[in-house]
Amino acid sequence: MSETFEQGWAARPFKKQFPELSDKEAERLDRVNAAITRLSTADILTFVQSEAIRQKKMPKVVSAAIAKTRATQATKKKFK
């Protein structure tokens, strides 16, 4: 993913970071981000696990969500 995004407890909501996301998708990403933070602070996830999730998994999840949204928007524009 060439764009960067914020994660963690101080991150802006995904809807503000990527306004093109649907409200539902942005909320889902916000919940995933919050869950990772809660599990880390509760010591359910180790530091290594949470870093692996944030550096490897989360970028893939966010990239897929943005790609899907942009493809849908491009298709809608194409057929207008």
Backbone torsions as a table, in degrees:
resi	resn	phi	psi	omega
1	MET	NA	124.6	-176.8
2	SER	-80.5	-23.2	178.2
3	GLU	-88.8	149.7	176.3
4	THR	-100.3	160.6	177.6
5	PHE	-145.6	157.8	-178.5
6	GLU	-90.0	144.6	176.1
7	GLN	-136.3	164.4	175.7
8	GLY	99.8	-176.5	-173.3
9	TRP	-65.8	-26.8	-176.8
10	ALA	-98.0	5.6	-176.9
11	ALA	-69.9	143.6	173.4
12	ARG	-68.8	153.1	176.9
13	PRO	-56.8	147.9	-178.6
14	PHE	-62.2	-29.2	178.7
15	LYS	-64.5	-32.6	177.1
16	LYS	-78.3	-33.5	179.0
17	GLN	-73.4	-37.5	-178.9
18	PHE	-134.4	84.3	-175.8
19	PRO	-59.4	-21.8	-178.4
20	GLU	-73.5	-16.7	178.2
21	LEU	-65.2	146.3	175.0
22	SER	-68.3	158.2	178.6
23	ASP	-59.1	-40.2	-178.4
24	LYS	-64.7	-45.7	-179.4
25	GLU	-67.6	-41.1	178.2
26	ALA	-63.5	-40.8	178.0
27	GLU	-64.2	-39.7	178.1
28	ARG	-61.8	-45.1	178.6
29	LEU	-65.5	-37.2	176.3
30	ASP	-63.5	-40.3	179.0
31	ARG	-66.6	-39.9	177.4
32	VAL	-63.2	-45.1	178.7
33	ASN	-60.1	-45.1	179.9
34	ALA	-65.1	-38.1	179.9
35	ALA	-64.9	-42.1	177.8
36	ILE	-61.0	-44.3	179.5
37	THR	-62.5	-46.9	-179.9
38	ARG	-62.3	-43.9	179.9
39	LEU	-65.3	-34.8	178.3
40	SER	-70.1	-44.9	-178.5
41	THR	-71.1	-22.7	176.8
42	ALA	-86.9	3.8	-178.7
43	ASP	60.6	28.3	173.8
44	ILE	-84.6	-35.8	171.7
45	LEU	-103.1	138.8	174.7
46	THR	-76.6	167.8	177.3
47	PHE	-59.4	-43.4	-179.2
48	VAL	-62.1	-42.7	178.8
49	GLN	-64.0	-46.7	-178.1
50	SER	-66.0	-37.1	176.9
51	GLU	-66.1	-39.8	177.8
52	ALA	-62.9	-42.4	178.2
53	ILE	-63.3	-47.7	-175.9
54	ARG	-69.9	-33.1	-176.5
55	GLN	-92.2	-26.3	-176.3
56	LYS	-111.2	-50.3	-174.0
57	LYS	-79.8	-48.8	-174.2
58	MET	-61.2	-42.0	176.2
59	PRO	-58.9	-35.3	178.0
60	LYS	-68.1	-40.8	179.4
61	VAL	-64.8	-46.1	-179.3
62	VAL	-66.4	-43.2	178.4
63	SER	-59.1	-43.6	180.0
64	ALA	-64.0	-42.0	-179.9
65	ALA	-64.3	-42.7	-179.3
66	ILE	-69.8	-42.5	178.8
67	ALA	-61.0	-42.9	179.0
68	LYS	-63.0	-44.0	179.8
69	THR	-63.2	-46.7	-178.6
70	ARG	-66.6	-36.3	177.2
71	ALA	-65.5	-41.8	178.2
72	THR	-63.1	-43.2	179.7
73	GLN	-65.6	-39.2	179.1
74	ALA	-65.2	-38.7	178.2
75	THR	-65.7	-41.6	178.9
76	LYS	-63.4	-41.5	179.4
77	LYS	-66.6	-36.7	-177.8
78	LYS	-64.3	-36.1	-175.7
79	PHE	-97.2	12.4	176.7
80	LYS	-81.9	NA	NA
